[in-house]
Amino acid sequence: MQHTTSPVNNITCASANTSRLYPLMATLNEAHTRWIMCKNPVCFEPDVDHQWMMDMVAEGLDSGISYTSCMLEFIERRLTNQLPPDYKSRGTSVEGGVLGMEVYYARLAVKAKREHAVQMAAVSKLRVGDEIKQAEIHANGKTSKWNGVVQEINSEYGVVKLSASRRGDKQRYTITIPANHNALSTIVKSRTEAPREETSTDDIASSSPAFQSPAKVPGGQHSLSF
């Protein structure tokens, strides 16, 4: 089996044997089950056939294809003579059938993997105790300016929890946002351009593998959905 660099996230992976038929699922339900974890980049572990489809979809995206119908046509061309003879009759209750559904799910997986890679690059630059001031954050259906402090860092999912308050509101809230959120971009950019500060042994001892220990903040808090 050959090893190639995947266009999904620039990682080296085992490529599928493209001389064989693509193992298209027989029904829509089977396709759904096969790709059920596709939007979770941490838990979804693509096998060689998932990766085969994802690499083709990533190639299409990188070439500028955006419309669903155009992507399906691109995949059909890439899989010329490698699809089951009856593939167009599978799952005809939805546009594109089973193949269209697998292409759709593969696209979600590629998007999730790429977004997660960006978040992971950003989260490595953040520290518990980092402060934001007058940053725009959309929470609970409303965009407001917030002041806050990074309370926890999830280094597995690439997200952070903020203890924050809105302008004119004395109540503090807990907000979870991705590490590449605009509210944190100034901090991330400054540490990308400058050498990383040394981490003390006390900081290491107080941190867990996934979430760093929360910073101390005054008063009670309420959680808000991002």
C-alpha positions as CSV (number, residue, x, y, z in Angstrom):
1,M,0.0,0.0,0.0
2,Q,1.4,3.4,-1.0
3,H,1.8,6.3,1.5
4,T,0.9,9.8,0.3
5,T,0.5,13.3,1.7
6,S,-3.2,13.9,2.3
7,P,-4.6,17.2,1.1
8,V,-7.1,17.1,3.9
9,N,-4.6,18.4,6.5
10,N,-1.2,17.8,5.0
11,I,-0.6,14.6,6.9
12,T,1.0,11.4,5.5
13,C,-1.5,8.6,5.2
14,A,-2.0,5.2,3.6
15,S,-3.7,5.8,0.3
16,A,-6.4,3.5,-1.0
17,N,-5.7,1.0,-3.8
18,T,-7.3,3.0,-6.5
19,S,-7.3,0.1,-9.0
20,R,-10.3,-1.4,-7.0
21,L,-13.9,-0.3,-6.8
22,Y,-14.8,2.3,-4.2
23,P,-16.8,0.4,-1.5
24,L,-20.0,2.5,-1.8
25,M,-22.6,1.8,0.8
26,A,-25.8,0.0,-0.3
27,T,-28.3,2.3,1.4
28,L,-28.6,5.8,2.8
29,N,-28.8,4.5,6.4
30,E,-25.5,2.6,5.9
31,A,-23.8,5.7,4.5
32,H,-25.1,7.7,7.5
33,T,-23.8,5.1,10.0
34,R,-20.4,4.8,8.2
35,W,-19.8,8.6,8.5
36,I,-21.7,9.3,11.7
37,M,-18.7,10.8,13.5
38,C,-17.5,12.9,10.6
39,K,-18.1,16.2,12.2
40,N,-16.0,15.4,15.3
41,P,-12.4,15.7,14.3
42,V,-11.1,14.4,17.6
43,C,-13.2,11.1,17.7
44,F,-13.4,10.5,13.9
45,E,-10.6,8.2,12.8
46,P,-10.9,7.8,9.0
47,D,-10.1,4.3,7.7
48,V,-8.4,4.0,4.3
49,D,-11.7,4.2,2.4
50,H,-12.9,7.3,4.4
51,Q,-9.5,8.9,3.6
52,W,-9.8,8.0,-0.1
53,M,-13.1,9.9,-0.4
54,M,-11.9,12.7,1.8
55,D,-8.7,13.2,-0.2
56,M,-10.8,13.5,-3.4
57,V,-13.1,16.0,-1.9
58,A,-10.2,18.0,-0.5
59,E,-8.7,18.0,-4.0
60,G,-12.0,19.3,-5.4
61,L,-12.2,22.0,-2.7
62,D,-8.6,23.1,-3.3
63,S,-9.3,23.4,-7.0
64,G,-12.1,25.9,-6.3
65,I,-15.2,23.6,-6.5
66,S,-17.9,24.8,-4.1
67,Y,-21.3,23.8,-5.4
68,T,-22.6,20.4,-4.2
69,S,-23.6,19.2,-7.7
70,C,-20.2,20.2,-9.2
71,M,-18.4,18.3,-6.4
72,L,-20.4,15.2,-7.1
73,E,-19.6,15.4,-10.8
74,F,-15.9,15.8,-9.9
75,I,-16.0,12.7,-7.7
76,E,-17.8,10.7,-10.4
77,R,-15.0,11.6,-12.8
78,R,-12.3,10.8,-10.3
79,L,-13.9,7.4,-9.8
80,T,-14.5,6.5,-13.4
81,N,-14.8,2.7,-13.7
82,Q,-14.4,2.4,-9.9
83,L,-18.0,2.8,-8.8
84,P,-20.5,-0.2,-8.7
85,P,-22.5,-0.4,-11.9
86,D,-25.7,0.2,-10.0
87,Y,-24.5,3.2,-8.0
88,K,-27.0,5.7,-9.4
89,S,-29.9,3.5,-8.3
90,R,-28.8,3.5,-4.7
91,G,-30.6,5.9,-2.4
92,T,-32.6,7.6,-5.0
93,S,-34.9,9.3,-2.5
94,V,-32.2,12.1,-2.1
95,E,-30.4,14.1,-4.7
96,G,-27.2,12.4,-5.6
97,G,-28.2,9.1,-3.9
98,V,-25.8,7.2,-1.7
99,L,-22.7,8.6,-3.5
100,G,-23.9,12.1,-3.0
101,M,-24.5,11.5,0.7
102,E,-21.0,10.1,1.1
103,V,-19.5,13.0,-0.7
104,Y,-21.5,15.4,1.6
105,Y,-20.3,13.7,4.7
106,A,-16.7,13.5,3.5
107,R,-16.9,17.3,2.9
108,L,-18.0,17.8,6.5
109,A,-15.1,15.7,7.7
110,V,-12.6,17.6,5.6
111,K,-13.9,20.9,6.9
112,A,-13.9,19.7,10.5
113,K,-10.3,18.4,10.3
114,R,-9.0,21.6,8.7
115,E,-10.8,23.8,11.2
116,H,-9.5,21.7,14.1
117,A,-5.9,22.0,12.7
118,V,-6.3,25.8,12.8
119,Q,-7.7,25.8,16.3
120,M,-4.9,23.5,17.6
121,A,-2.3,25.9,16.1
122,A,-4.0,28.8,18.0
123,V,-4.6,27.0,21.3
124,S,-0.9,26.3,21.7
125,K,-0.3,30.1,21.9
126,L,-2.8,30.7,24.7
127,R,-2.3,30.7,28.5
128,V,-4.7,30.5,31.4
129,G,-5.0,34.1,32.7
130,D,-4.8,35.8,29.3
131,E,-7.1,38.8,29.1
132,I,-9.4,40.1,26.4
133,K,-10.8,43.7,26.4
134,Q,-13.8,45.0,24.5
135,A,-13.8,41.9,22.2
136,E,-16.9,41.2,20.1
137,I,-18.4,37.8,20.9
138,H,-21.7,36.4,19.6
139,A,-23.4,34.5,22.5
140,N,-27.0,33.6,23.0
141,G,-28.1,35.2,19.8
142,K,-26.5,38.5,20.5
143,T,-23.2,40.2,19.6
144,S,-21.7,42.2,22.4
145,K,-18.4,43.6,23.6
146,W,-16.8,41.6,26.4
147,N,-14.0,41.9,28.9
148,G,-12.7,38.6,30.3
149,V,-10.0,36.2,31.2
150,V,-9.1,32.8,29.9
151,Q,-10.2,30.4,32.6
152,E,-9.5,27.0,31.0
153,I,-7.8,25.7,27.9
154,N,-8.9,22.5,26.2
155,S,-5.8,21.4,24.3
156,E,-7.6,18.4,22.8
157,Y,-10.5,20.2,21.1
158,G,-8.8,23.5,20.6
159,V,-11.3,25.6,22.6
160,V,-11.1,27.9,25.6
161,K,-13.4,28.9,28.4
162,L,-13.6,32.6,29.3
163,S,-14.9,34.2,32.5
164,A,-16.3,37.4,31.0
165,S,-18.7,40.2,31.5
166,R,-20.5,42.5,29.0
167,R,-20.1,46.2,29.0
168,G,-22.5,47.6,31.6
169,D,-23.3,44.2,33.1
170,K,-21.8,43.3,36.5
171,Q,-22.6,39.6,36.1
172,R,-19.8,37.3,35.0
173,Y,-20.5,34.5,32.5
174,T,-18.6,31.5,31.3
175,I,-18.2,31.4,27.5
176,T,-16.6,28.6,25.5
177,I,-15.1,29.7,22.2
178,P,-12.7,28.2,19.6
179,A,-9.0,29.2,20.1
180,N,-8.9,30.8,16.7
181,H,-11.8,33.2,17.6
182,N,-11.3,36.8,16.6
183,A,-11.5,37.8,20.3
184,L,-8.2,35.9,20.9
185,S,-6.5,36.8,17.6
186,T,-4.3,39.6,19.0
187,I,-2.9,37.3,21.7
188,V,-2.3,34.4,19.2
189,K,-0.7,36.7,16.7
190,S,1.6,38.3,19.2
191,R,2.9,34.9,20.3
192,T,3.2,33.6,16.8
193,E,5.5,36.4,15.9
194,A,7.5,36.4,19.2
195,P,9.3,33.6,21.0
196,R,7.1,31.6,23.4
197,E,7.4,32.4,27.1
198,E,9.0,29.7,29.2
199,T,6.5,27.7,31.3
200,S,7.4,27.4,35.0
201,T,7.4,24.0,36.7
202,D,4.5,25.3,38.9
203,D,2.4,26.0,35.8
204,I,3.1,22.5,34.5
205,A,2.2,20.8,37.8
206,S,-1.1,22.7,37.9
207,S,-2.2,21.7,34.4
208,S,-4.1,18.6,33.2
209,P,-3.5,17.0,29.8
210,A,-6.8,18.4,28.3
211,F,-8.0,21.4,30.3
212,Q,-5.5,23.7,32.0
213,S,-6.5,24.6,35.6
214,P,-9.0,27.5,35.9
215,A,-7.8,30.9,36.8
216,K,-9.3,32.4,40.0
217,V,-12.1,34.9,39.2
218,P,-14.4,36.8,41.5
219,G,-18.1,36.2,42.0
220,G,-20.6,33.6,40.7
221,Q,-20.9,32.9,37.0
222,H,-23.4,31.8,34.4
223,S,-22.7,29.8,31.3
224,L,-23.6,31.1,27.9
225,S,-23.7,29.2,24.7
226,F,-21.4,30.3,21.9
